[in-house]
């Protein structure tokens, strides 16, 4: 009697896992950079140094673009650095969950899901109260879609693994 081989991971799940890995890695780096630079940028904004740095760009980009960039920088510097640190740690947890899911470990799904939900809570505490136009609904929808798709793929894989081998009589 030959041992039954584990069913292959669906291609769609592999694509989701790759996208989640790229997203987590990118956000680990960016949140770490923002955690380290936000206090300096806030000080520069307070002293008017950021506006001085933006002046050469206004000739190229235009006054409206310079104002939009200045508003974005002011928003970024108004967020407590703890937000970026928490976000970095949660993306590390998310990446750990994704790597476990790559290996077929269902616990990775739970780690990923919990970290994604905690990211939404983190943003609700630190980020969304400061934003006039909140992106909460779009982030919530995207998070729910990825969690639902991972859940459905794991259920599908479980069903495939439970099916009796057709070759055994």
C-alpha positions in Angstrom: 0.0 0.0 0.0 1.4 3.4 -1.1 1.0 6.4 1.2 -1.4 8.9 -0.3 0.3 12.1 -1.5 -1.0 15.4 -0.1 -3.1 17.3 -2.6 -1.4 20.2 -4.4 -2.1 23.7 -3.2 -4.5 25.6 -5.5 -2.9 28.1 -7.8 -5.3 30.9 -6.6 -4.1 30.3 -3.0 -0.5 30.5 -4.2 -1.2 33.8 -5.8 -2.8 35.2 -2.7 0.1 34.0 -0.6 2.6 35.7 -2.9 0.6 38.9 -2.8 0.4 38.7 1.0 4.1 38.1 1.3 4.9 41.1 -0.9 2.5 43.3 1.0 3.9 42.2 4.4 7.5 42.7 3.4 6.8 46.1 1.8 4.9 47.3 4.9 7.4 46.0 7.4 10.1 48.1 5.7 7.9 51.2 5.2 6.4 51.2 8.8 9.9 50.7 10.2 11.2 53.6 8.2 8.3 55.8 9.3 8.7 54.8 12.9 12.3 55.8 12.8 11.9 59.1 10.7 8.5 60.4 11.9 9.8 62.3 14.9 12.5 64.0 12.8 10.0 64.9 10.1 7.7 66.3 12.8 10.5 68.5 14.1 11.4 69.6 10.6 7.7 70.5 9.9 7.5 72.4 13.1 10.6 74.5 12.2 9.4 75.1 8.6 12.3 73.1 7.2 10.0 70.7 5.2 8.4 73.7 3.4 11.9 74.8 2.5 12.7 71.4 1.1 9.5 71.4 -0.9 10.0 74.8 -2.5 12.2 73.4 -5.4 9.5 70.9 -6.2 6.7 73.4 -6.4 8.2 74.8 -9.6 8.1 71.4 -11.2 5.0 69.9 -9.7 2.9 73.0 -9.2 1.6 74.7 -6.1 -1.4 72.3 -5.7 0.8 69.2 -5.7 3.2 70.8 -3.2 0.2 71.6 -0.9 -1.1 68.1 -1.2 2.4 66.6 -0.4 2.8 69.0 2.6 -0.6 68.0 3.9 0.3 64.3 3.6 3.6 64.9 5.4 1.8 66.8 8.1 -0.6 64.0 8.5 2.2 61.4 8.7 4.0 63.4 11.3 0.9 63.9 13.5 0.5 60.2 14.0 2.2 58.8 17.1 5.3 56.8 16.3 3.8 53.9 18.3 1.3 53.4 15.5 4.2 52.6 13.1 5.9 50.3 15.5 2.7 48.4 16.2 2.0 48.2 12.5 5.5 46.8 11.8 5.1 44.1 14.5 1.7 43.2 13.2 3.0 42.9 9.6 5.8 40.6 10.9 3.1 38.5 12.5 1.2 38.5 9.3 4.2 37.4 7.4 4.8 34.6 9.8 1.2 33.5 9.2 1.6 33.6 5.5 4.9 31.6 5.6 3.1 28.9 7.7 0.2 28.9 5.2 2.8 28.3 2.4 3.7 25.1 4.2 0.0 24.2 4.5 -0.2 24.9 8.2 -3.7 26.1 9.1 -2.5 27.8 12.2 -0.9 30.3 9.8 -4.4 31.3 8.7 -5.3 32.1 12.3 -2.1 34.1 12.9 -2.6 36.0 9.6 -6.3 36.7 10.4 -5.7 37.9 13.9 -2.8 40.2 12.9 -4.9 41.7 10.0 -7.8 42.4 12.4 -5.4 44.0 14.9 -4.0 46.2 12.1 -7.5 47.6 11.6 -7.9 48.2 15.3 -4.5 49.9 15.4 -5.5 52.1 12.5 -8.8 52.9 14.2 -7.1 54.1 17.3 -4.2 56.0 15.8 -4.8 56.8 12.2 -8.5 57.2 11.3 -9.4 59.8 13.9 -6.8 62.1 12.2 -7.9 61.5 8.6 -10.8 63.6 7.3 -11.6 60.9 4.7 -11.2 57.6 6.3 -10.0 54.5 4.3 -11.4 52.2 6.9 -14.2 50.7 4.8 -11.9 49.9 1.9 -9.2 48.3 4.2 -11.9 46.4 6.1 -13.3 45.1 2.8 -9.9 44.1 1.5 -9.0 42.3 4.7 -12.3 40.4 4.8 -11.9 39.3 1.2 -8.4 37.9 1.8 -9.4 36.2 5.0 -12.5 34.7 3.3 -10.5 33.5 0.3 -7.9 31.9 2.5 -10.6 30.3 4.6 -12.3 28.9 1.5 -9.0 27.6 0.1 -8.2 25.8 3.3 -11.7 24.3 3.4 -11.2 23.1 -0.2 -7.9 21.6 0.6 -9.3 19.8 3.7 -12.1 18.3 1.6 -9.6 17.2 -1.0 -7.4 15.6 1.6 -10.4 13.8 3.2 -11.6 12.3 -0.1 -10.7 8.6 -0.4 -8.1 7.7 -2.9 -9.8 6.6 -6.2 -7.1 4.1 -7.0 -7.6 2.0 -3.8 -10.1 -0.8 -4.2 
